[in-house]
Every structure is written in C-alpha cells, then in structure tokens.
C-alpha cells in the first residue's frame, strides 16, 4: 500500500453537489492522480439483452445518482476514499454491433486498467460484460469464486442460438475454466424458470443458491454466514445485477422480477464481505429509461459505495 496522499471527492461545502464533475461520487478522474488503487470504469454496452434495452446508459445514470455519497462509512467505520486512491477512469468504447468484438475490447481494456495493480469496479451495461472481466482476472488469480447477486441464474446456454448474451456469461465462464466450482454462489434468485433442467445445469457448474425467499425465513445474518462459508479465502469476484432488488427498489432494469431483496438487505449483505479476498466487482443492468426519481441509480451507487468500503477495509488491513 502506497503512502502517497489521496485525492478525494470534491468538497460539497465549497462546490454544490449538483455542479460538476460528473464522475462517480465526484471523485477525481484517473488522469488527475499519480496512481490508482481502485478504478471506476463504465461499460456502456447492452447488445446482449434479451428483453428491455437501455443499460448502455447505466454508467452515466449511476454516476449522476452518486453525488450524495459522503466520505465516511459509519457501519464499517472506514473512509473508503482516504484508505485508497479511487478514481473514475471514464467509459470503455465498445462496438455496439458486434458482441464478440465488444467482449474482446472489454477484456483488453480490463488488462490495461489493471496493469499497475488497480482493482476495477465496473459499471454496466448488461451482464454480458462479466465474462471478459472474468477472463482478464483469471490470468492473474486463477479460478475465481464468483458471488453473483441476481434474480436470474445467467447460466443458460444460448438465446436464439447466440452463445454470448446477458443470460449466458457464467455458463461460458464455467466452460472456460474461469470459475472455482467449489466456491461460487448465487444470491437473490427467484421467479419462474424455463424448466427444472435450468437448476440441474446450474448445479453442474458448481453454484450454490441463496434464494430471495431465504431472506424471509433465515434473515440477512444467515445469508451472510452462508456466503462467507462458501467463499472462504478464495479470490472473489462480485457481480451485482441490480434486478436482484425488488422492482419497488429498482424499477429501472431490463428484466424485473417481483419478490426481490430490499436495498437494505443487499447493502447489509455486501458489508458481510469485509475481510474476504475481493479482486473485482461489477454493477450491471441499470436501465435509466425505466427508472424514476433515480431510485435504481441511487441503489446502484450505494452498492458501489459498499464495495469500495469493503476494499478500503481490506487495504487498510482491518475488518469489522
């Protein structure tokens, strides 16, 4: 950990929150600092969606919804922008007409952004982007324990014969040997499936499941205990599809399902990652055209803040 001073967010007591810059949490841009410990990067790509499009506008919406984030996190007793240098690296420019070219670009840019040791918090975009991000991380960390928050399994084989979509990233990742099958987990799964075979195929990839219904019977503490036991000390990649939240808490998404987590349950579960080996994360499927009053964008921004706070605790050698 470097001892260089950190550049934090713009001081809201001197410049109003509704004024520039348009970066995540009003943080500096990556080109304004000497080093970056955590880079926030957007991937405005939604060519892999199967229902409502619009997640290509997610990165800008989440940034705009993050202006009220403040520098001290009371529940974790950490200052996420002081313990580490966080900066906004802007958006990746990816091909909206060619999925495979877009995937290759995301993988290459991930390698470049992480070359000096930075960790990435990626804002999508649709869930297709998780596959190239995992490919990049696998080269440094080997098989990854994926912690996947979602209403859906995203381990389907194809849609209309297409192997790369927002419903297939973890199927492809498993086939490519990117996953650690003994330590992967879905959280928040709910709603109807195509058939019972969906669960059989998912189980074969090694995922355990904490269903949304399990929060009703066991509560958040039980979900966190199961999560931590499953992940252990493995390198963990956290992928948060915002539709893990109930539509009351996240209407602005492409494939909403009733009966989801509350924002409070999701944020508390993410705090339970403190002390684990988090190597990267994404927040995907925010589609602002279906949002109102920034409900979904604010939820996504706070998800990012929780993840940054967990990374800060890990960097400072503390866990609460």
C-alpha positions, 0 to 999 in steps of 0.5 A: 500500500502506497503512502502517497496522499489521496485525492478525494471527492470534491468538497460539497461545502465549497462546490454544490453537489449538483455542479460538476464533475460528473464522475462517480461520487465526484471523485477525481478522474484517473488522469488527475492522480499519480496512481490508482488503487481502485478504478471506476470504469463504465461499460456502456454496452447492452447488445446482449439483452434479451428483453428491455434495452437501455443499460448502455446508459447505466454508467452515466445514470449511476454516476449522476445518482452518486453525488450524495455519497459522503466520505465516511462509512459509519457501519464499517467505520472506514473512509473508503476514499482516504484508505485508497486512491479511487478514481473514475477512469471514464467509459470503455468504447465498445462496438455496439454491433458486434458482441464478440468484438465488444467482449474482446475490447472489454477484456483488453481494456480490463488488462490495461486498467489493471496493469499497475495493480488497480482493482476495477469496479465496473459499471454496466451495461448488461451482464454480458460484460462479466465474462471478459472481466472474468477472463482478464482476472483469471490470468492473474488469480486463477479460478475465481469464486464468483458471488453473483447477486441476481434474480436470474441464474445467467447460466443458460446456454444460448438465446436464439442460438447466440452463445454470448448474451446477458443470460449466458456469461457464467455458463461460458465462464464455467466452460472456460475454466474461469470459475472455482466450482467449489466456491461460487454462489448465487444470491437473490434468485427467484421467479419462474424458470424455463424448466427444472433442467435450468437448476440441474445445469446450474448445479453442474457448474458448481453454484450454490443458491441463496434464494430471495425467499431465504431472506424471509425465513433465515434473515440477512445474518444467515445469508451472510454466514452462508456466503462467507462459508462458501467463499472462504479465502478464495479470490472473489469476484462480485457481480451485482445485477441490480434486478436482484432488488425488488422492482419497488427498489429498482424499477429501472432494469431490463428484466424485473422480477417481483419478490426481490431483496430490499436495498437494505438487505443487499447493502447489509449483505455486501458489508458481510464481505469485509475481510474476504479476498475481493479482486473485482466487482461489477454493477450491471443492468441499470436501465435509466429509461425505466427508472424514476426519481433515480431510485435504481441509480441511487441503489446502484451507487450505494452498492458501489459505495459498499464495495469500495468500503469493503476494499478500503477495509481490506487495504487498510488491513482491518475488518469489522 
